[in-house]
Amino acid sequence: MAVFTTFDQIIAQSTQLGTRRLALVQATSDLLLGALKQAMEAGLIEPVLIGPKEEITEKAKALGMDLHACTIIHHDGDEAQAVQRAVEVVKAGEAHLLMKGQVKTSTYLRGVLSGASGLKASEHVTHVAFAQSPYYHKVFAGTDGGVMRHPSFEEKVTITRNAVRLLRLLGYERPKVGCLAYSEVAREDDPETWDAKRLADMGQNGEFGLLDMAGPLGYDMMFDKESAAIKGFEHPVAGDVDVYIAPDITACNASTKAVYLNGGQAAGVLVGTNVPVLMLSRADSEKTRLNTMALGVMMSHGIEKAGGF
């Protein structure tokens, strides 16, 4: 059963799996190229860099990157065309993973989610953020903080399926899933708590496969055993959650960023595609980018082993 205590553990395990080719859109960020250099030196990544060749070459040389190990595809058009070119590289089998560089998130998502991209393997593509906190004993995940703004119950079902599927691809045999809400009391006239209860009931009935699932739960009950005990909540998820399902995009995005801004680390991926699609903020740190590349490599091998997402 895979439970990762740190991102460094994920990086170390990913290096044992074999190098993957990564198509990187608008690869012009020093932070991104710095993380890429580390990933190359660790044997994680062979890069396919898409963007203005002269600028990429100049920055890569300044960082001491091995340009002989890089494929650079010159593209000096607009962002949308750059994303489309990267998607074509992946569709042609010339790369195993796709990653966002200096591109607006909305532009990147439009290119990935387009029916013409051929990348969708699920009814809905969703986002899963992973985080490591100095105040929690293992790496955990939250969803959806990047795609679904105000998901319906049916969309929350897909968000849950995608997240559980991802954890299984990463080696989790029995994930611990919490349904986040502002209150632990479910009321039928309150969609947030009622949806959390319905999802948890589905999980307990085996509709998401083998797992432990509970909800509605406050954030403290999922991450702190003492808080859960004080409230009389005894459950495998209490203080030991692997992934939480948020009621909306703001709840997930804000809570994972709070961890990151308080001495934590992060990574972010799209789920529901037939290849790993890595998605971060343009302001994310070099370490977050390296963490995400390692996670993507692990996902790629998991998808290949499973015969698809």
C-alpha positions as a Python dict, from the first residue, in 0.01 Angstrom:
ca = {
    (1, 'M'): (0, 0, 0),
    (2, 'A'): (156, 328, -114),
    (3, 'V'): (155, 601, 148),
    (4, 'F'): (412, 871, 80),
    (5, 'T'): (544, 1068, 376),
    (6, 'T'): (730, 1325, 163),
    (7, 'F'): (762, 1442, -195),
    (8, 'D'): (1128, 1341, -183),
    (9, 'Q'): (1006, 985, -139),
    (10, 'I'): (788, 1024, -450),
    (11, 'I'): (1086, 1163, -644),
    (12, 'A'): (1311, 877, -531),
    (13, 'Q'): (1054, 613, -627),
    (14, 'S'): (984, 777, -963),
    (15, 'T'): (1352, 768, -1058),
    (16, 'Q'): (1340, 389, -1031),
    (17, 'L'): (1057, 360, -1286),
    (18, 'G'): (1230, 488, -1599),
    (19, 'T'): (1260, 817, -1787),
    (20, 'R'): (955, 976, -1951),
    (21, 'R'): (941, 1233, -2230),
    (22, 'L'): (772, 1557, -2125),
    (23, 'A'): (619, 1810, -2365),
    (24, 'L'): (652, 2151, -2202),
    (25, 'V'): (445, 2443, -2337),
    (26, 'Q'): (615, 2786, -2346),
    (27, 'A'): (928, 2666, -2166),
    (28, 'T'): (1067, 3014, -2095),
    (29, 'S'): (1057, 3033, -1714),
    (30, 'D'): (1386, 3014, -1521),
    (31, 'L'): (1204, 2840, -1234),
    (32, 'L'): (1060, 2584, -1471),
    (33, 'L'): (1387, 2522, -1653),
    (34, 'G'): (1568, 2493, -1320),
    (35, 'A'): (1326, 2223, -1205),
    (36, 'L'): (1357, 2056, -1544),
    (37, 'K'): (1735, 2045, -1512),
    (38, 'Q'): (1700, 1866, -1177),
    (39, 'A'): (1448, 1622, -1326),
    (40, 'M'): (1684, 1547, -1616),
    (41, 'E'): (1981, 1493, -1384),
    (42, 'A'): (1769, 1255, -1174),
    (43, 'G'): (1677, 1054, -1483),
    (44, 'L'): (1309, 1144, -1458),
    (45, 'I'): (1254, 1346, -1773),
    (46, 'E'): (1361, 1383, -2136),
    (47, 'P'): (1224, 1724, -2235),
    (48, 'V'): (1048, 1837, -2551),
    (49, 'L'): (1052, 2216, -2515),
    (50, 'I'): (797, 2416, -2712),
    (51, 'G'): (830, 2791, -2753),
    (52, 'P'): (1069, 3056, -2886),
    (53, 'K'): (1385, 2858, -2956),
    (54, 'E'): (1637, 3138, -2915),
    (55, 'E'): (1501, 3244, -2575),
    (56, 'I'): (1476, 2884, -2449),
    (57, 'T'): (1829, 2804, -2566),
    (58, 'E'): (1975, 3116, -2404),
    (59, 'K'): (1809, 3051, -2069),
    (60, 'A'): (1889, 2678, -2073),
    (61, 'K'): (2257, 2748, -2143),
    (62, 'A'): (2271, 3001, -1859),
    (63, 'L'): (2138, 2732, -1623),
    (64, 'G'): (2390, 2476, -1746),
    (65, 'M'): (2132, 2243, -1898),
    (66, 'D'): (2243, 1969, -2135),
    (67, 'L'): (2088, 2091, -2461),
    (68, 'H'): (2193, 1771, -2639),
    (69, 'A'): (1939, 1589, -2423),
    (70, 'C'): (1659, 1834, -2517),
    (71, 'T'): (1432, 1852, -2818),
    (72, 'I'): (1334, 2213, -2888),
    (73, 'I'): (1036, 2284, -3115),
    (74, 'H'): (1036, 2647, -3219),
    (75, 'H'): (701, 2817, -3178),
    (76, 'D'): (668, 3194, -3174),
    (77, 'G'): (289, 3220, -3216),
    (78, 'D'): (20, 3283, -2959),
    (79, 'E'): (-36, 3075, -2645),
    (80, 'A'): (-333, 2880, -2780),
    (81, 'Q'): (-131, 2765, -3082),
    (82, 'A'): (159, 2665, -2857),
    (83, 'V'): (-74, 2450, -2645),
    (84, 'Q'): (-218, 2293, -2960),
    (85, 'R'): (134, 2210, -3084),
    (86, 'A'): (218, 2046, -2752),
    (87, 'V'): (-102, 1840, -2762),
    (88, 'E'): (-8, 1724, -3112),
    (89, 'V'): (332, 1611, -2982),
    (90, 'V'): (165, 1402, -2712),
    (91, 'K'): (-99, 1259, -2947),
    (92, 'A'): (175, 1153, -3188),
    (93, 'G'): (342, 951, -2912),
    (94, 'E'): (646, 1181, -2906),
    (95, 'A'): (593, 1258, -2535),
    (96, 'H'): (437, 1073, -2241),
    (97, 'L'): (337, 1380, -2037),
    (98, 'L'): (217, 1734, -2099),
    (99, 'M'): (308, 2028, -1875),
    (100, 'K'): (204, 2392, -1854),
    (101, 'G'): (477, 2654, -1873),
    (102, 'Q'): (432, 3030, -1914),
    (103, 'V'): (74, 2994, -2038),
    (104, 'K'): (-248, 3122, -1883),
    (105, 'T'): (-440, 2845, -1708),
    (106, 'S'): (-756, 2921, -1906),
    (107, 'T'): (-571, 2888, -2238),
    (108, 'Y'): (-407, 2563, -2129),
    (109, 'L'): (-737, 2413, -2012),
    (110, 'R'): (-916, 2505, -2334),
    (111, 'G'): (-651, 2323, -2535),
    (112, 'V'): (-655, 2014, -2314),
    (113, 'L'): (-1032, 1991, -2270),
    (114, 'S'): (-1115, 2052, -2635),
    (115, 'G'): (-1280, 1754, -2802),
    (116, 'A'): (-1016, 1783, -3075),
    (117, 'S'): (-734, 1724, -2825),
    (118, 'G'): (-813, 1354, -2794),
    (119, 'L'): (-679, 1357, -2439),
    (120, 'K'): (-1000, 1308, -2238),
    (121, 'A'): (-1049, 961, -2091),
    (122, 'S'): (-1326, 1051, -1844),
    (123, 'E'): (-1659, 1233, -1867),
    (124, 'H'): (-1500, 1525, -1680),
    (125, 'V'): (-1136, 1619, -1644),
    (126, 'T'): (-1066, 1734, -1288),
    (127, 'H'): (-774, 1872, -1088),
    (128, 'V'): (-599, 1711, -793),
    (129, 'A'): (-355, 1907, -578),
    (130, 'F'): (-106, 1721, -360),
    (131, 'A'): (49, 1881, -53),
    (132, 'Q'): (308, 1809, 213),
    (133, 'S'): (273, 1994, 542),
    (134, 'P'): (523, 2011, 830),
    (135, 'Y'): (220, 1959, 1056),
    (136, 'Y'): (87, 1640, 894),
    (137, 'H'): (248, 1299, 877),
    (138, 'K'): (213, 1225, 505),
    (139, 'V'): (152, 1369, 162),
    (140, 'F'): (-220, 1425, 101),
    (141, 'A'): (-441, 1541, -184),
    (142, 'G'): (-740, 1771, -234),
    (143, 'T'): (-983, 1803, -524),
    (144, 'D'): (-1110, 1992, -721),
    (145, 'G'): (-918, 2318, -688),
    (146, 'G'): (-850, 2389, -1052),
    (147, 'V'): (-1131, 2300, -1295),
    (148, 'M'): (-1480, 2250, -1148),
    (149, 'R'): (-1593, 2580, -995),
    (150, 'H'): (-1929, 2491, -840),
    (151, 'P'): (-1975, 2118, -910),
    (152, 'S'): (-2316, 1955, -908),
    (153, 'F'): (-2358, 1633, -713),
    (154, 'E'): (-2312, 1430, -1032),
    (155, 'E'): (-1990, 1619, -1104),
    (156, 'K'): (-1871, 1555, -748),
    (157, 'V'): (-1919, 1184, -815),
    (158, 'T'): (-1684, 1211, -1114),
    (159, 'I'): (-1438, 1422, -911),
    (160, 'T'): (-1434, 1145, -650),
    (161, 'R'): (-1397, 865, -905),
    (162, 'N'): (-1109, 1044, -1074),
    (163, 'A'): (-927, 1108, -745),
    (164, 'V'): (-968, 752, -623),
    (165, 'R'): (-858, 619, -961),
    (166, 'L'): (-547, 837, -944),
    (167, 'L'): (-452, 712, -599),
    (168, 'R'): (-491, 353, -717),
    (169, 'L'): (-259, 425, -1012),
    (170, 'L'): (-7, 556, -760),
    (171, 'G'): (-28, 233, -561),
    (172, 'Y'): (-283, 307, -289),
    (173, 'E'): (-477, -12, -217),
    (174, 'R'): (-733, 134, 25),
    (175, 'P'): (-743, 514, 4),
    (176, 'K'): (-886, 716, 291),
    (177, 'V'): (-1129, 974, 152),
    (178, 'G'): (-1294, 1260, 338),
    (179, 'C'): (-1582, 1478, 214),
    (180, 'L'): (-1512, 1832, 332),
    (181, 'A'): (-1791, 2057, 459),
    (182, 'Y'): (-1835, 2344, 703),
    (183, 'S'): (-2037, 2120, 937),
    (184, 'E'): (-2052, 1751, 1024),
    (185, 'V'): (-2431, 1767, 1042),
    (186, 'A'): (-2593, 1676, 708),
    (187, 'R'): (-2913, 1855, 619),
    (188, 'E'): (-3121, 1773, 314),
    (189, 'D'): (-3191, 2142, 249),
    (190, 'D'): (-2816, 2220, 247),
    (191, 'P'): (-2640, 2098, -71),
    (192, 'E'): (-2288, 2119, 75),
    (193, 'T'): (-2341, 1887, 370),
    (194, 'W'): (-2601, 1670, 197),
    (195, 'D'): (-2381, 1608, -108),
    (196, 'A'): (-2094, 1512, 126),
    (197, 'K'): (-2318, 1261, 304),
    (198, 'R'): (-2443, 1113, -26),
    (199, 'L'): (-2086, 1074, -154),
    (200, 'A'): (-1977, 909, 170),
    (201, 'D'): (-2275, 674, 155),
    (202, 'M'): (-2176, 575, -200),
    (203, 'G'): (-1823, 508, -78),
    (204, 'Q'): (-1940, 300, 214),
    (205, 'N'): (-2160, 99, -25),
    (206, 'G'): (-1857, 12, -238),
    (207, 'E'): (-1946, 229, -539),
    (208, 'F'): (-1590, 368, -556),
    (209, 'G'): (-1421, 35, -486),
    (210, 'L'): (-1219, -60, -180),
    (211, 'L'): (-1165, 246, 41),
    (212, 'D'): (-1254, 414, 368),
    (213, 'M'): (-1476, 719, 320),
    (214, 'A'): (-1661, 955, 550),
    (215, 'G'): (-1848, 1285, 534),
    (216, 'P'): (-1949, 1550, 590),
    (217, 'L'): (-1632, 1631, 783),
    (218, 'G'): (-1463, 1948, 900),
    (219, 'Y'): (-1102, 2000, 796),
    (220, 'D'): (-980, 1946, 1153),
    (221, 'M'): (-1143, 1604, 1182),
    (222, 'M'): (-971, 1477, 869),
    (223, 'F'): (-624, 1600, 967),
    (224, 'D'): (-614, 1590, 1347),
    (225, 'K'): (-691, 1276, 1547),
    (226, 'E'): (-729, 1472, 1871),
    (227, 'S'): (-995, 1700, 1721),
    (228, 'A'): (-1179, 1398, 1585),
    (229, 'A'): (-1163, 1222, 1924),
    (230, 'I'): (-1297, 1528, 2107),
    (231, 'K'): (-1594, 1532, 1868),
    (232, 'G'): (-1646, 1156, 1917),
    (233, 'F'): (-1555, 1065, 1559),
    (234, 'E'): (-1391, 725, 1537),
    (235, 'H'): (-1313, 623, 1180),
    (236, 'P'): (-1008, 525, 968),
    (237, 'V'): (-1027, 866, 798),
    (238, 'A'): (-1005, 1055, 1131),
    (239, 'G'): (-669, 1234, 1137),
    (240, 'D'): (-539, 1016, 855),
    (241, 'V'): (-704, 1132, 530),
    (242, 'D'): (-532, 1064, 195),
    (243, 'V'): (-759, 1280, -22),
    (244, 'Y'): (-1045, 1515, 53),
    (245, 'I'): (-1332, 1608, -177),
    (246, 'A'): (-1402, 1981, -148),
    (247, 'P'): (-1748, 2134, -198),
    (248, 'D'): (-1618, 2389, -450),
    (249, 'I'): (-1306, 2522, -619),
    (250, 'T'): (-1238, 2797, -364),
    (251, 'A'): (-1250, 2565, -63),
    (252, 'C'): (-997, 2330, -221),
    (253, 'N'): (-772, 2593, -374),
    (254, 'A'): (-755, 2807, -60),
    (255, 'S'): (-695, 2518, 181),
    (256, 'T'): (-412, 2361, -22),
    (257, 'K'): (-247, 2700, -84),
    (258, 'A'): (-264, 2773, 290),
    (259, 'V'): (-58, 2460, 350),
    (260, 'Y'): (190, 2562, 81),
    (261, 'L'): (226, 2915, 221),
    (262, 'N'): (289, 2780, 572),
    (263, 'G'): (608, 2587, 502),
    (264, 'G'): (456, 2312, 289),
    (265, 'Q'): (521, 2175, -56),
    (266, 'A'): (280, 2105, -340),
    (267, 'A'): (216, 1944, -678),
    (268, 'G'): (-77, 1959, -919),
    (269, 'V'): (-216, 1738, -1195),
    (270, 'L'): (-523, 1702, -1413),
    (271, 'V'): (-702, 1369, -1387),
    (272, 'G'): (-930, 1200, -1638),
    (273, 'T'): (-691, 1220, -1932),
    (274, 'N'): (-519, 931, -2107),
    (275, 'V'): (-176, 1083, -2037),
    (276, 'P'): (-68, 1284, -1731),
    (277, 'V'): (-138, 1655, -1778),
    (278, 'L'): (55, 1862, -1527),
    (279, 'M'): (-90, 2197, -1423),
    (280, 'L'): (59, 2452, -1187),
    (281, 'S'): (46, 2825, -1131),
    (282, 'R'): (308, 3029, -1315),
    (283, 'A'): (418, 3156, -970),
    (284, 'D'): (485, 2811, -821),
    (285, 'S'): (831, 2731, -687),
    (286, 'E'): (1101, 2525, -854),
    (287, 'K'): (1048, 2248, -597),
    (288, 'T'): (674, 2237, -665),
    (289, 'R'): (748, 2194, -1035),
    (290, 'L'): (997, 1914, -966),
    (291, 'N'): (745, 1743, -734),
    (292, 'T'): (484, 1762, -1008),
    (293, 'M'): (715, 1615, -1272),
    (294, 'A'): (796, 1322, -1044),
    (295, 'L'): (428, 1266, -972),
    (296, 'G'): (358, 1278, -1346),
    (297, 'V'): (622, 1016, -1417),
    (298, 'M'): (466, 788, -1155),
    (299, 'M'): (120, 848, -1304),
    (300, 'S'): (245, 773, -1656),
    (301, 'H'): (386, 437, -1554),
    (302, 'G'): (67, 360, -1360),
    (303, 'I'): (-155, 441, -1659),
    (304, 'E'): (66, 228, -1885),
    (305, 'K'): (59, -65, -1641),
    (306, 'A'): (-320, -42, -1607),
    (307, 'G'): (-372, -19, -1983),
    (308, 'G'): (-523, 329, -1961),
    (309, 'F'): (-681, 569, -1713),
}
